[in-house]
Amino acid sequence: MRREDIRDLTRATPFQPFRVFLTTGETFDIHHPDMIMATLGTAHIAVPSPSGPPDAAERVKIVSLVHIQKIEFLPAAPSSQPGANGPPGPT
């Protein structure tokens, strides 16, 4: 994944929420453009608290851009998919 691709997604008007898939199986739902920032070689992803609002960060996960496998757009409402914003859920 290129940092320009992430920047294009966060600067789009209107912003459309998206899910980031990592090679580790983790997924991160991005509901606000300030929840992800791309730099040289890394992405800083805001991870919300499970009990808090989906657009407020509890911590930040820093991942290498080479580990971003794909990105998919989400519906406007927050996702309730198990494993979102962290390790994959049980199968």
C-alpha positions in Angstrom: 0.0 0.0 0.0 1.3 3.5 -0.8 0.9 6.4 1.6 -0.6 8.4 -1.2 -3.5 5.9 -1.4 -4.3 6.3 2.3 -4.0 10.1 2.0 -6.4 10.1 -0.9 -8.9 8.1 1.1 -8.7 10.4 4.1 -8.9 13.6 2.0 -11.9 12.4 -0.1 -15.0 14.6 0.1 -17.3 13.3 1.4 -15.2 10.9 3.6 -16.3 7.3 3.2 -15.4 4.9 6.1 -13.2 2.0 5.2 -11.6 -1.2 6.7 -7.9 -1.8 6.6 -6.8 -5.5 6.3 -3.4 -6.5 7.5 -1.3 -9.5 6.5 -1.6 -10.6 10.2 -5.4 -11.0 9.9 -6.1 -7.9 11.9 -8.6 -5.4 10.7 -9.1 -1.8 11.6 -12.3 0.2 10.8 -11.6 3.8 10.0 -14.8 5.9 10.7 -13.1 9.3 10.6 -10.2 10.7 8.5 -8.2 11.6 11.6 -8.2 7.9 12.7 -5.3 7.0 10.3 -2.2 8.8 9.2 0.3 7.6 6.6 3.9 8.5 6.9 7.1 7.2 5.1 6.7 3.5 5.4 4.1 3.4 8.2 0.5 4.0 9.0 -0.6 5.2 12.5 -4.1 3.8 13.2 -6.2 5.1 16.1 -7.8 2.2 17.9 -11.0 3.0 19.8 -12.0 1.5 23.2 -14.5 -1.4 22.8 -16.9 0.5 25.0 -16.3 4.0 23.6 -17.4 5.8 20.5 -15.8 4.4 17.2 -14.2 7.7 16.4 -12.3 8.3 19.7 -8.9 6.6 20.1 -7.8 4.7 23.2 -4.4 3.8 21.7 -2.5 3.9 18.4 -1.2 1.0 16.4 1.7 1.6 14.1 2.0 -0.7 11.1 4.3 -1.0 8.2 2.6 0.0 4.9 3.8 -3.3 3.4 1.5 -5.2 5.8 -1.6 -3.5 4.6 -3.1 -6.2 2.4 -6.3 -4.4 1.2 -8.8 -1.7 2.0 -12.6 -2.0 1.6 -15.2 0.7 2.0 -17.7 0.3 4.9 -21.3 1.4 5.2 -21.7 4.8 7.1 -22.7 3.0 10.4 -20.0 1.5 12.6 -19.2 -2.1 12.0 -20.1 -4.8 14.5 -17.9 -7.4 12.9 -15.9 -9.5 15.4 -12.2 -8.8 15.2 -12.6 -5.3 13.8 -9.8 -3.0 15.2 -7.7 -5.8 16.4 -6.9 -9.5 16.2 -9.2 -11.8 14.1 -12.2 -13.1 15.9 -12.8 -16.8 16.6 -13.6 -19.0 13.5 
